[in-house]
């Protein structure tokens, strides 16, 4: 098992370098540069001034030189200085916002598995029943609905019409005046809609994977043998079928991380949540290259970490992986 983990950790290094290289090239190929957006509409800004701005940001150097200089800083965990007007270190800006995004994504992932797996098991046990079809239609409707449209719809219904839930930010204006439990409840109320929007789309995938995987396992010969021996249905399902059916679902853990992090850009911008997704959107709009690359590196690392956790869980569930 230790050898397997070491091999997976070493494999993450070239993967992370490849992700950063592709991201760096794609970002610098997009139209527009820092400073140019503000100066191109100003007739007083001459071409020489624009060139000085490019030199100030180091954008006059060849692309491979820029990447090499950036990579040397990254080795020291130095993400550089933001091109935004605040001129703050990128690492400080990310530190402020990453706990919010990670917390929301972790809560969403827990909800996805706590709700999605039982739905898949129930639909597999009651295949083609009315409840199975209703649950499948409901979950897939949420999956097919655009995230931004569903977010706006829930904001209007629960926040504007019913006035049950807040629709922006993480805290109320009187947050500092509340008691300890009041502060917790206030944050929880602000998180209900973003977490539901983040988790709703993933329920369809997990529940369908769970259902199809369990149905496939239940058709195996050893399950038929277990039934022939007179074992109760619950014992066959829990002790023999469920563990093997969970193997493909475990793989989805690693695949869910990129979708959740990418979805953070949408719902954090809509709900005005000060997280990493909102910072990424604002950085793209202002061509803040250091902040964009810093967020992409953190996102890539979290994605690879999710894949590693998925591989570890897979090895724990399947002895063949550990022996191999």
C-alpha positions in Angstrom: 0.0 0.0 0.0 2.8 2.4 0.9 4.5 1.7 -2.5 1.3 2.4 -4.3 0.9 5.7 -2.4 4.4 6.8 -3.2 3.9 6.0 -6.9 0.7 8.1 -7.0 2.4 11.0 -5.2 5.3 11.0 -7.7 2.8 10.9 -10.6 1.2 14.1 -9.3 4.3 16.2 -9.9 4.5 16.0 -13.7 0.7 16.2 -13.9 0.7 19.4 -12.0 3.6 20.8 -14.1 1.7 20.0 -17.3 -1.5 21.6 -16.0 0.4 24.8 -15.1 2.2 24.9 -18.5 -1.1 24.6 -20.5 -2.9 27.1 -18.3 -0.1 29.6 -18.5 0.0 29.4 -22.3 -3.8 29.6 -22.7 -4.1 32.6 -20.4 -1.4 34.6 -22.2 -3.0 33.8 -25.6 -6.3 35.4 -24.7 -6.9 39.0 -25.9 -6.1 41.9 -23.6 -3.4 42.6 -21.0 -3.2 44.2 -17.6 -3.2 48.0 -17.9 -4.2 47.9 -21.6 -7.9 47.6 -20.8 -7.8 50.8 -18.7 -5.5 52.7 -21.1 -6.9 51.8 -24.6 -9.9 54.0 -24.1 -7.8 56.9 -22.8 -6.5 59.1 -25.7 -3.8 60.6 -23.5 -2.1 57.2 -23.1 0.5 56.8 -25.8 2.1 53.7 -27.2 5.3 54.3 -25.2 3.3 54.4 -22.0 1.7 51.1 -22.9 5.1 49.6 -23.5 6.3 50.8 -20.1 3.2 49.2 -18.5 4.1 45.9 -20.3 7.7 46.1 -19.1 6.5 46.9 -15.6 4.5 43.8 -15.4 7.2 41.7 -17.2 5.0 41.0 -20.2 7.6 42.2 -22.7 9.7 39.1 -22.1 9.2 35.9 -24.2 6.5 33.5 -23.0 8.9 30.7 -22.0 11.0 33.2 -19.9 7.9 34.4 -18.1 6.9 30.8 -17.4 10.4 29.9 -16.1 10.4 33.0 -13.8 6.9 32.2 -12.6 7.8 28.5 -12.0 10.9 29.5 -9.9 8.7 31.6 -7.7 6.1 28.8 -7.3 8.8 26.5 -6.1 9.2 28.9 -3.1 5.3 29.0 -2.8 5.5 32.6 -4.0 2.6 33.4 -6.3 3.8 36.9 -6.9 2.0 40.3 -6.5 -1.5 40.8 -7.9 -1.9 43.1 -10.9 -5.0 44.5 -9.4 -5.1 48.0 -7.9 -4.5 46.7 -4.3 -1.1 45.3 -5.3 -1.4 42.6 -2.6 0.5 39.3 -2.5 -1.6 36.7 -4.4 -1.1 34.1 -1.6 -2.7 36.5 0.9 -5.8 37.0 -1.3 -6.2 33.3 -1.8 -5.7 32.5 1.9 -8.6 34.8 2.7 -11.0 33.1 0.3 -10.0 29.5 0.0 -11.6 28.4 3.4 -15.0 29.6 2.2 -14.8 27.7 -1.2 -13.4 24.5 0.4 -16.0 24.5 3.1 -18.9 24.9 0.7 -17.5 22.2 -1.6 -16.9 19.8 1.3 -20.4 20.3 2.6 -21.8 19.9 -1.0 -19.8 16.7 -1.5 -21.0 15.2 1.8 -24.6 16.0 0.8 -24.2 14.5 -2.6 -23.0 11.2 -1.2 -25.3 11.1 1.8 -28.4 11.7 -0.4 -27.3 10.4 -3.8 -26.1 6.9 -2.7 -29.4 6.0 -0.8 -31.4 7.3 -3.8 -29.4 5.0 -6.1 -29.8 2.0 -3.8 -33.5 2.6 -3.4 -34.0 3.0 -7.2 -32.1 -0.2 -7.8 -34.1 -2.2 -5.3 -37.4 -0.8 -6.7 -36.5 -0.7 -10.3 -39.1 0.6 -12.8 -41.6 1.5 -10.0 -43.4 4.8 -10.0 -41.2 6.1 -7.2 -38.0 5.1 -9.1 -39.2 7.0 -12.2 -40.3 10.0 -10.2 -36.9 10.2 -8.4 -35.0 9.8 -11.6 -37.0 12.5 -13.3 -36.6 14.9 -10.4 -32.9 14.4 -10.1 -32.3 14.7 -13.8 -34.4 17.8 -14.0 -32.1 19.4 -11.5 -29.0 18.2 -13.4 -30.3 19.5 -16.7 -31.3 22.9 -15.4 -28.6 25.6 -15.9 -26.9 26.4 -12.5 -27.3 30.2 -12.9 -31.0 29.9 -13.9 -31.7 27.5 -10.9 -29.9 29.8 -8.5 -31.8 32.9 -9.7 -35.1 31.0 -9.4 -34.4 29.8 -5.9 -33.2 33.3 -4.9 -36.5 34.8 -6.2 -38.7 32.2 -4.5 -37.0 31.7 -1.1 -35.4 35.1 -0.8 -37.7 37.6 -2.5 -41.2 36.1 -2.4 -41.1 34.0 0.9 -38.3 36.0 2.5 -37.1 32.9 4.3 -33.4 33.0 3.3 -30.8 35.6 2.5 -29.7 35.8 -1.1 -26.2 37.3 -0.9 -23.0 37.2 1.1 -22.1 35.1 4.1 -23.1 37.3 6.9 -25.9 39.8 7.8 -25.3 43.4 8.5 -25.8 43.0 12.2 -23.6 39.9 12.4 -21.3 41.3 15.1 -24.3 42.1 17.3 -25.5 38.5 17.3 -24.8 35.8 20.0 -22.5 32.9 19.3 -25.4 30.6 18.3 -27.0 33.5 16.4 -23.8 33.9 14.3 -23.7 30.2 13.5 -27.4 30.2 12.4 -26.8 33.3 10.4 -24.0 31.8 8.4 -26.0 28.5 8.0 -28.9 30.5 6.6 -26.6 32.2 4.1 -25.1 28.8 3.1 -28.3 26.9 2.4 -29.0 28.2 -1.1 -25.3 28.1 -2.4 -24.8 24.6 -1.0 -28.0 23.3 -2.4 -27.2 24.7 -5.8 -23.7 23.3 -5.7 -24.9 19.8 -4.7 -28.0 19.4 -6.7 -26.3 18.8 -10.0 -24.1 16.1 -8.6 -27.0 14.1 -7.2 -28.0 12.9 -10.6 -24.6 11.5 -11.5 -24.0 9.8 -8.2 -27.5 8.3 -7.9 -27.4 7.0 -11.5 -23.9 5.5 -11.0 -25.0 3.9 -7.8 -28.2 2.4 -9.4 -26.5 1.1 -12.5 -23.5 -0.3 -10.5 -25.8 -2.1 -8.0 -28.0 -3.5 -10.7 -24.9 -4.9 -12.4 -23.7 -6.5 -9.2 -27.1 -8.0 -8.4 -27.0 -9.9 -11.7 -23.7 -11.6 -10.8 -23.7 -15.4 -10.1 -22.4 -15.1 -6.6 -25.4 -13.0 -5.7 -27.7 -15.6 -7.1 -25.8 -18.2 -5.1 -26.3 -16.1 -1.9 -30.0 -16.0 -2.5 -30.1 -19.7 -3.2 -28.5 -20.4 0.2 -31.4 -18.7 1.8 -29.7 -15.5 2.9 -32.1 -12.5 3.7 -32.2 -9.8 1.1 -30.8 -7.2 3.4 -27.8 -9.4 4.2 -27.1 -10.1 0.5 -27.4 -6.4 -0.3 -25.3 -5.0 2.5 -22.6 -7.6 2.9 -22.2 -8.9 -0.6 -23.5 -6.5 -3.2 -23.1 -3.0 -1.8 -19.3 -3.1 -1.3 -18.6 -4.2 -4.8 -21.2 -1.7 -6.2 -19.5 1.2 -4.4 -16.2 0.7 -6.3 -17.2 2.7 -9.4 -18.9 5.3 -7.2 -15.6 5.9 -5.3 -14.0 6.8 -8.5 -16.5 9.6 -8.9 -15.1 11.3 -5.8 -12.0 12.4 -7.7 -14.1 13.4 -10.8 -16.5 15.5 -8.7 -13.8 17.9 -7.4 -13.2 19.8 -10.7 -16.9 20.2 -11.2 -17.5 21.6 -7.8 -14.5 24.0 -8.0 -15.6 25.1 -11.4 -19.1 25.6 -10.2 -17.9 27.8 -7.4 -17.2 30.5 -10.0 -20.9 30.6 -10.9 -22.7 30.4 -7.6 -20.1 32.5 -5.7 -20.5 35.3 -8.3 -24.3 35.0 -8.2 -24.6 34.9 -4.4 -21.8 37.5 -3.9 -19.8 35.0 -1.7 -16.3 36.1 -1.0 -14.7 32.8 -2.1 -12.0 31.7 -4.5 -14.5 31.3 -7.4 -15.6 35.0 -7.1 -11.9 36.0 -6.9 -11.1 34.0 -10.0 -13.9 35.7 -12.0 -12.8 39.2 -11.0 -9.2 38.3 -11.8 -10.1 37.1 -15.3 -12.1 40.2 -16.0 -9.1 42.4 -15.0 -6.5 40.1 -16.6 -4.8 39.6 -13.2 -2.4 36.9 -14.4 -0.6 36.1 -11.1 -3.9 35.7 -9.3 -5.4 33.6 -12.1 -2.4 31.3 -12.1 -2.4 31.1 -8.3 -6.0 30.0 -8.2 -5.5 27.5 -11.1 -2.5 25.9 -9.3 -4.5 25.6 -6.0 -7.5 24.2 -8.0 -5.3 21.7 -9.8 -3.7 20.6 -6.5 -7.1 20.1 -4.9 -8.3 18.1 -8.0 -5.2 15.9 -7.8 -5.7 15.5 -4.1 -9.3 14.4 -4.7 -8.1 11.9 -7.2 -5.5 10.6 -4.7 -8.1 10.2 -2.0 -10.3 8.4 -4.5 -7.4 6.0 -5.3 -6.8 5.4 -1.6 -10.4 4.6 -1.0 -10.5 2.4 -4.1 -7.4 0.5 -2.8 -9.0 0.1 0.6 -12.2 -1.3 -0.9 -10.6 -3.6 -3.5 -7.7 -5.8 -2.2 -6.6 -6.5 -5.8 -5.3 -2.9 -6.0 -3.3 -3.2 -2.8 -1.8 -6.6 -3.9 -1.0 -5.3 -7.4 
